[in-house]
Amino acid sequence: MKQQQHSGSVTSEGPDILPGYDPQGFYCEITSLAKDGSVADTALLERLRTLDGAELSARAEDASRELYNLGITFTVYSNSSMIDRILPFDVLPRVIHAKEWEHVEAGVEQRVETLNQFIRDIYHDKKCLKDGIIPADLVLGNKNFRKQMEGIDVPGGVYVHVCGTDLVRDGEGTFRVLEDNARTPSGVSYVVENRHMMQRAFPDLVDDIGIRSVEDYGPRLLQAMLDVAPPGVMDPQVALLSPGTYNSAYFEHIFLAREMGVPLVEGRDLVVDDDKVYMRTTEGLEQVHSIYRRIDDDFLDPRAFREDSLLGVPGIFEAYRKGNITLANAIGTGVADDKAVYAYMPRLIEYYLGEEALLPNVETHICREPDGLKYTLDNLENLVVKPVGESGGYGILIGPRATKEEIEEIRAKLIDDPANFISQPMIELSVCPTLIDGMVEPRHVDLRPFCVTGKSSWVLPGGLTRVALKKGSLVVNSSQGGGSKDTWVLTD
Amino acid sequence: MTQQSLLARYAEDIFWMARYMERADNLARLLEVNEVFARDRRGAHNWDAIIDLNADREAFTKRYGTAKPTSTAYFYMLDRENPSSIISAVRAARENARALRPLISTEMWTHLNIFYNELLEIPADATRVPNMARFCERIRNACHAHSGITEGTFYRDQGWYFYQLGMMIERADQTTRIVDVKYHTLLPSAAEVGSLLDLSQWNALLRSAAGYHAYRRVHPSGIEPSAVAEFLILNRRFPRSVRFCIGEVSAILSQLIFKFQLSRGGSVAAVVDRVHRRIEETDIEKIISDGMHEFLDTVQIDLSEITSAMNLAYFGHDTIDEESVA
């Protein structure tokens, strides 16, 4: 890979801090701690300095085997057979200071508050469209816009009960929002399991450092689900709805059901009668009031959405419309996941809250707008081009690394369907020391904090740090060679 | 929130997880005993009986031709295509456990997951005759570890009782099958009465049901066909006898109905009571004179009727009953 250098580097001290480690000019999550010099940093860096790579690798291998045996896995399909894979786990933690975290936390909550007001607005008065804050066709023509939701009130006005906001750090060390995941963000189980793994396999690394706990996620999510249950229900029954054991995120569904202490149900366990939702138990039918669902809108109810869905519950939408069941996240939140809608988020924050965005976006050119398209076509070699509706890192063109053919291919697609794309400058994602074949090397990371909203919002301290394990790679998705790290938010 | 309620699907999965593990255990013992103890006068094995016992003649012949120790052993141990092989039973148990992960203990799941993944790695030659006993022992140990882990870690709510029901029904079923197949083939013809062959085969039958030593304690004087049959069917203290298992089924079901107030079990109880009475009101002389096979066949039908009744009462196989909406 060609070395990326940039001006104003704050990480020139690499070799002194970790012997043999060179962040190569990128903002480094660990070596940049040294400038603070607090006690925790000193202890941590001292420990990292004296690590024995070979021994760590051996222990990391044990840890991987344990993850596999415990079934902390995701499922991939190959030649029609199911294979359980673990999410590769890197033993070197990513560390965030208390002060920095406070800022991230406030920024995420601000974003979630805006998302909830925005989604409520587009399904009610559509003020933001009338006021021209965001193009109407972008919202109303979005494939995730659910017309059926118009005029429906949801308890507490909460649409995005669980939000995963993907953040990256640029070359200056500024946290920026890369995208919002307001449908069914996954990965929180790895946050908690990574911590368990760290405590079991590397107690010597964790000792005597004040790290904020991640244990509280399940109880917080349960409380949020109880908060938003239909009003007037004395003792609401909560359940988690999963597409079933064949879903690649099934482990996470198990994890969350267990942590919340609620039944994990599948569509076939639920029936709707008289617009109320029941689960089949050994005693007969028992009413359910609040469902954390991990099934997409499309598959939720064959009567309201995709008719061919076998995973869903016929009639559940009508029960929802009548207010007899609460679904989290609400139906129709996918509009916010759109990468073109994302571009308008700073303006929406200002519009609804009268505040400036605490976490800036990555500069985004909207190709549906003539200026954005022109700029993009003129600078393809320097830009990252993304289809607006995809997730999982698919369909992305990284201009500086693309071949001539790839660039011409995307040029044709852009001209053919500009509204389907946005472009962004190439962000020099921060790096974190990562154990690769017994050596500590820099690898790019991002961060997905999880925000849970019921009566109020709460952000899990830390979140999922994903790491691109391939040298030089910027793609952190597990489907494309990404792994994860334990994320430590230090106590004051 | 009612903490006591149990999803119908979970109840069914846990019932079957227990059955499959019990089945794997029984099959491993049967194969091992057949290999080690069941030799005829010329020292040869009779593998046909095992194939008949599982009613697999047609499937087996289609795949392997005539029964030979190695192919029979492979067919019943590692053949993933054979639904009645050990590996298929363990896979089914593991699939059930996978769906049950929110309910069962992490230890139960982890053990089953490791066990199954190990089975996938075992080379075919583990089923060759010299290695077979060791392989079977490994399977049995894993099944016993499963029971032990379950006993020691599984929360005692409804799920535990459905687990016990599955285990006991499967155990009773396996014992009736072993006795049914072996009893007739082992009954001495006039020429062979009292011969050594006869004895070793009856010993093997007892060992297949893990009952040899217990039988010796009850009947120190020796092996006698009707006493062996009585022991395996009617003994009150041997944990694999049909009477013992049915007694347990009846007791566990009462717990579900009264302790957990699962009143829908009334229809199951009716079937259980019938088979319970059938066992309690007979003796070995009557069974033999009325026909051993007929008796065992009736018990097997009863057992499958219990399962059908459970499907309707507890496992949600009925259509939605409007009146049951609380």
Interface residues (C-beta under 8 A of the other chain):
Chain A: Y68 N69 L70 G71 D235 P236 Q237 V238 G244 T245 Y250 I254 A257 R258 V262 P263 L264 V265 E266 R268 D269 V271 D273 D274 Y278 M279 R280 T281 T282 E283 G284 L285 E286 Q287
Chain B: M1 T2 S5 L6 L7 A8 R9 Y10 A11 E95 R98 A99 R101 P102 T106 W109 T110 N113 I114 N117 Q158 F162 L256 F260 Q261 L262 R264 Y314 G316 I320 D321 E322 S324 V325 A326
